[in-house]
């Protein structure tokens, strides 16, 4: 299964749902950045690694900021939350596609 093609279709569908939203809205910006990354990615392993990094982005950002800055108002960032959410959704979408392919092969 080519993750690049599967995720590109999924992300383009999600972006079409957000067509009336500002380009800098966190979810749309995250999806656009991920689509750009997919254009550069060369293997399924790289794509999965990127998605796993995205899932942990918000948690790691909060840990980093708490270490060096006591201002808790900086901890909540809509873009970081969107990155984590989109990463989780893309990983679960890939898992579902793999499960469907396995089930189709059994039939």
Secondary structure in CASP SS format (residue, H / E / C, confidence):
PFRMAT SS
TARGET T0000
AUTHOR 0000-0000-0000
METHOD secondary structure of the structure
MODEL  1
X C 1.00
X C 1.00
X H 1.00
X H 1.00
X H 1.00
X H 1.00
X H 1.00
X H 1.00
X H 1.00
X H 1.00
X H 1.00
X H 1.00
X H 1.00
X H 1.00
X H 1.00
X H 1.00
X H 1.00
X C 1.00
X C 1.00
X C 1.00
X C 1.00
X C 1.00
X C 1.00
X C 1.00
X C 1.00
X H 1.00
X H 1.00
X H 1.00
X H 1.00
X H 1.00
X H 1.00
X H 1.00
X H 1.00
X H 1.00
X H 1.00
X H 1.00
X H 1.00
X H 1.00
X H 1.00
X H 1.00
X C 1.00
X C 1.00
X C 1.00
X H 1.00
X H 1.00
X H 1.00
X H 1.00
X H 1.00
X H 1.00
X H 1.00
X H 1.00
X H 1.00
X H 1.00
X H 1.00
X H 1.00
X H 1.00
X H 1.00
X H 1.00
X H 1.00
X H 1.00
X H 1.00
X H 1.00
X H 1.00
X H 1.00
X H 1.00
X H 1.00
X H 1.00
X H 1.00
X C 1.00
X C 1.00
X C 1.00
X H 1.00
X H 1.00
X H 1.00
X C 1.00
X C 1.00
X C 1.00
X H 1.00
X H 1.00
X H 1.00
X H 1.00
X H 1.00
X H 1.00
X H 1.00
X H 1.00
X H 1.00
X H 1.00
X H 1.00
X H 1.00
X H 1.00
X H 1.00
X H 1.00
X H 1.00
X H 1.00
X H 1.00
X H 1.00
X H 1.00
X H 1.00
X H 1.00
X H 1.00
X H 1.00
X H 1.00
X H 1.00
X H 1.00
X H 1.00
X H 1.00
X C 1.00
END
